[in-house]
Amino acid sequence: MRIAIASDHAALDMKAALYEWLIEQGHEVADLGPYDGEGVDYPDYGYKLASVVADGTADRGIALCGSGIGISIAVNRNPVVRCAQVSEPLSAGLAREHNDANCIAMGARLIGIEMAKACVTSFLGTDFAGGRHQRRVDKLSSPALS
């Protein structure tokens, strides 16, 4: 799977660890930055991540910041992208199964690397259920349908 990953400075270590782990798992991973510990603005990286998921360059995206909240808001500004902030595997799987989420966001100050890996495993390993969920997902990108 083609995965893009981006963070802010607060989640740099988690991003690096997840990047290496995802490569070991056999995924094609694009690290969209940042690459050093200098302070950055999470919206810049959230927008970049959303762009590559929206245009199909990446199949899935992983967004990281201190809490996971700010970067998830930035990613969700793109109407093609559905980013769920998660902190445990059940919500990560349900984000895929019910919401067809193509990105997840996590907070490096809130969860450890092993929990982050568990969330990613659930996210990447769960298919969208479709069916009754499809019309709701359609409305997420097109409010006029409501």
C-alpha positions as CSV (number, residue, x, y, z in Angstrom):
1,M,0.0,0.0,0.0
2,R,1.2,3.5,-0.7
3,I,1.1,5.5,2.5
4,A,2.0,9.2,3.1
5,I,3.0,10.3,6.6
6,A,3.5,13.8,7.9
7,S,3.8,15.5,11.3
8,D,4.7,18.6,13.1
9,H,7.8,19.0,15.3
10,A,6.0,17.5,18.4
11,A,5.6,14.1,16.6
12,L,8.8,13.9,14.7
13,D,10.1,10.9,16.7
14,M,6.8,9.0,16.3
15,K,6.8,9.8,12.6
16,A,10.3,8.4,12.1
17,A,9.5,5.3,14.0
18,L,6.3,4.6,12.1
19,Y,8.0,5.4,8.8
20,E,10.7,2.7,9.5
21,W,8.1,0.2,10.8
22,L,5.8,0.7,7.8
23,I,8.7,0.1,5.4
24,E,9.5,-3.1,7.3
25,Q,5.9,-4.1,6.8
26,G,6.4,-3.9,3.0
27,H,4.6,-0.6,2.4
28,E,5.7,2.2,0.0
29,V,5.9,5.2,2.4
30,A,6.3,8.9,1.5
31,D,7.7,11.0,4.4
32,L,6.3,14.5,3.8
33,G,8.2,16.1,6.6
34,P,9.3,17.8,8.6
35,Y,12.8,16.3,8.9
36,D,14.3,18.1,11.9
37,G,13.1,19.3,15.3
38,E,12.7,23.0,14.3
39,G,9.2,24.3,15.1
40,V,6.7,24.1,12.2
41,D,3.0,24.8,11.7
42,Y,1.0,21.6,11.6
43,P,-1.6,23.0,9.0
44,D,1.2,23.1,6.4
45,Y,1.9,19.4,6.8
46,G,-1.8,18.5,7.1
47,Y,-2.6,20.2,3.8
48,K,0.4,18.5,2.1
49,L,-0.8,15.1,3.4
50,A,-4.4,15.7,2.3
51,S,-3.2,16.8,-1.1
52,V,-1.3,13.5,-1.9
53,V,-4.2,11.4,-0.6
54,A,-6.8,13.4,-2.5
55,D,-4.9,13.2,-5.8
56,G,-4.2,9.4,-5.5
57,T,-0.5,9.6,-5.0
58,A,-1.0,7.8,-1.7
59,D,-3.7,5.3,-0.8
60,R,-3.8,6.2,2.9
61,G,-2.4,9.0,5.1
62,I,-1.1,9.2,8.6
63,A,-1.1,12.6,10.3
64,L,0.7,13.2,13.6
65,C,1.0,16.2,15.9
66,G,1.2,16.6,19.7
67,S,-2.5,15.9,20.2
68,G,-3.6,14.7,16.8
69,I,-6.4,17.3,16.9
70,G,-4.9,20.2,15.0
71,I,-3.4,18.3,12.1
72,S,-6.7,16.3,11.8
73,I,-8.6,19.5,11.3
74,A,-6.1,20.7,8.7
75,V,-6.3,17.4,6.8
76,N,-10.1,17.5,6.8
77,R,-10.2,20.8,5.1
78,N,-9.8,18.8,1.8
79,P,-13.3,17.6,0.8
80,V,-11.9,14.4,-0.7
81,V,-10.2,13.3,2.5
82,R,-11.7,11.8,5.6
83,C,-9.3,11.9,8.5
84,A,-10.2,10.4,11.9
85,Q,-8.3,11.3,15.0
86,V,-7.8,7.9,16.8
87,S,-6.0,6.8,20.0
88,E,-6.8,3.1,20.0
89,P,-7.3,0.3,17.4
90,L,-11.1,0.0,17.7
91,S,-11.7,3.6,16.6
92,A,-9.1,3.2,13.9
93,G,-10.9,0.2,12.4
94,L,-14.3,1.7,12.7
95,A,-13.1,4.8,10.9
96,R,-12.3,2.6,7.9
97,E,-15.3,0.3,8.2
98,H,-18.0,2.9,8.8
99,N,-16.5,6.2,7.5
100,D,-14.2,5.0,4.7
101,A,-11.5,7.1,6.4
102,N,-8.5,7.5,4.1
103,C,-6.4,9.1,6.8
104,I,-5.9,8.8,10.5
105,A,-4.4,11.3,13.0
106,M,-2.7,10.5,16.2
107,G,-1.2,12.5,19.1
108,A,2.4,11.7,19.9
109,R,2.0,13.4,23.4
110,L,-1.1,11.2,24.1
111,I,-0.2,7.6,22.9
112,G,3.0,5.6,22.7
113,I,4.6,4.1,19.7
114,E,3.2,0.6,20.3
115,M,-0.4,1.9,20.5
116,A,0.2,4.0,17.4
117,K,1.4,0.8,15.6
118,A,-1.8,-1.0,16.8
119,C,-3.9,1.9,15.4
120,V,-2.2,1.8,12.1
121,T,-2.5,-2.0,11.8
122,S,-6.2,-1.8,12.4
123,F,-6.6,1.2,10.1
124,L,-4.7,-0.4,7.2
125,G,-6.2,-3.9,7.8
126,T,-9.9,-2.9,7.8
127,D,-12.0,-2.5,4.6
128,F,-14.9,-0.1,4.2
129,A,-18.2,-2.0,4.8
130,G,-20.1,0.1,2.2
131,G,-23.8,-0.7,2.2
132,R,-25.8,1.6,4.5
133,H,-22.6,3.5,5.3
134,Q,-22.0,4.6,1.7
135,R,-24.8,7.3,1.5
136,R,-23.4,8.8,4.8
137,V,-19.9,8.9,3.4
138,D,-21.1,10.5,0.2
139,K,-22.6,13.3,2.3
140,L,-19.3,14.0,4.0
141,S,-17.9,15.2,0.7
142,S,-21.1,16.8,-0.6
143,P,-23.1,18.6,2.1
144,A,-25.7,19.5,-0.6
145,L,-26.8,15.9,-0.5
146,S,-28.2,16.4,3.1
